């Protein structure tokens, strides 16, 4: 209708429509050609060849010619000689029937051109018209009704994303998939950043917000399309790898669900205190760790809810993330999917046998350690400093999860020293100096935040000074592996021996083996002085890499020996399976039925009045959904209990809150709280001002204010 008065002939390319379009077009005098090719560039090119007019005006089915533009075209037709070979026409886009003016929607395209000088590009969508010669412009607009309703918008952008992903794939088809996997690191950046960047660019940079809600919807749709095309591309490119990872993840989940899950209270209670109860870290909640893990877990709990089922779900998210990263790194180093899968399967065995079915600070640190390791691997391979600084940033973030994260930075510095050459001394010194600056950035910003919130001294003491306190505590805090633990850890010791052997044999051939050894060592050292198998999760990951990379490197030359070494490792796991089944019964469990019964006991006896819990089961505040009345809340481990002034603060809070009930639950008999430590000042006040009102169902004493 909009072109009938300006066109001498109307040609339409129809893709097999059955809604009366063909009949309606013929009523307007149009010539309709059937063409089911989904490639719009080719279709329009064929249609251009059928035109008999010297000038061509291309219009899509969702576009209309405004009255102003129609008048301009008629004036051009009356001109005997035109100064241009083509004209760029401005677009007026509409979203759900309303015009939009910002967010990149104010653009123009060449749509009117001389057939002799014009050529249509072969793009499958959003084809361009190239004109030889000068190009003019018109002021009248093409009315573009591309987005009629939300569902049509979603379907259209999804279709465009599929087409765009195939275009990307066709441009890269000369490269092998393996070369992509080993070198296409930019794809990860595109998967994560391109979608949000497109939204920001359209909604903020191009002022799409001025179009209000419609501008937001359109920016979100473009961000969705931009991200989806690269996710589809990644799916096509790495389809086999994704399928393998899904199978490995399914197997790991089945195994984890069939083994005991350790729900450490700290990982749930700390975030609950800080984010839900509004208790300030280091002043109202005594935490001897940096804030990174508390905030990370808290963010996830805020999304999934503060429940025990969410706790387990979040733990498995971290474990599966480690699986994925481990697979990718092993795949990239060896170039083989089988080695990536084997690394994950071996890690699955380790998590099941050695208390890895949980989330602890080391579990959160492991992805940071692994990606930091791979960044250093890329640095050694490419000599690009950006990979070094990526590794240092991740090391700094791991330090904000737990103090032992500084060891990963030590591994990075160690690699720089081990790879130094006489002609690279100055460059290495510069790298090390810059690395120190990058590493200290995030801790300094964190410290500055607590200084500005009047908690700088407390933050520094509990995060850094407490490490010295633990050192003074000596055997009170330190927990070294027993002989039984060492025997039980024989598969890990064998894996460490194999990793060490690989490092020695490949020391001169591959520099990354030094990196692997250093990260393995710091991951193991980080589990001390308070040893626990669940603190060895980063070590599991690097030991798996060491064993599998060694297997891949030596199987051709020493096939029988290597196969025997790996078979011995698997044999150790098989032999220790009965011992594991026996140990699994004694693994620590929290939030069990007995804790719920104890919570009901406390709720019944306190009758809504203020109470305090000192010692074991101090995490029952979560089950009772009660903010502690007595602050600061602190686990009475040796160092916190012996910190000068802490017990006095607890006594002062007991007085100010007029606490009527006190539940004293020592970790050990004879009122001993932990490894020989008894908080004399606090318990002395309780025994003086309170009388024994009964005993708890499990252990501990109920005191009632006199």
ABEGO torsion letter per residue (X at the ends): XAAAAABABBBBBBAGBAAGAAAAAAAAGBBBBBBABABAAAAAAAAAAABABABBBBBBAABBBBAAAAAAAAAAAABABBABABBBBBBBBBBGGBBBABGGABBBBBABBBAAABBBBABABGBBBBBBEBBBBBABBBBBBABABAAAAAAAAAAAAAAAAAAAAAAAAABBAAAAAAABAAAAAAAAAAAAAAAAAAAAAAGAAAAEAAAAAAAAAAAAAAAAAAAAAAAAAAAAAAAAAAAAAAAAAAAAAABBBBBBAAAAAAAAAAAAAGBBBGAABBBABBAAAAAAAAAAAAAAEBBAAAAAAAAAAAAAAAAAAAAAAAAAAAGBAAAAAAAAAAAAAAAAAAGABBBBAAAAAAAAAAAAAAAAAAAAAAGBAAAAAAAAAAAAAAAAABAAAAAAAAAAAAAAAAABBAAAAAAAAAAAAAAAAAAAAAAAAAAAAAAAAGAAAAAAAAAAAAAAAAAAAEAAABBBBBAAAAAAAAAAAAAAAAAAAAAAAAAAABAAAAAAAAAAAAAAAAAOABBBAAAAAAAAAAAAAAAAAAAAAAAAABAAAAAAAAAAAAAAAAAAAAAAAAAAAABBBBGBAAAAAAAAAAAAAAGGBBBBBBEBGAAAAAAAGBBBABOBBBBBBAAAAABBGAAAAAAAAAAAAGBABBBBBBABBGGBABGGBBBAAAAAAAAAABBBAEBBAABEBBBBBX
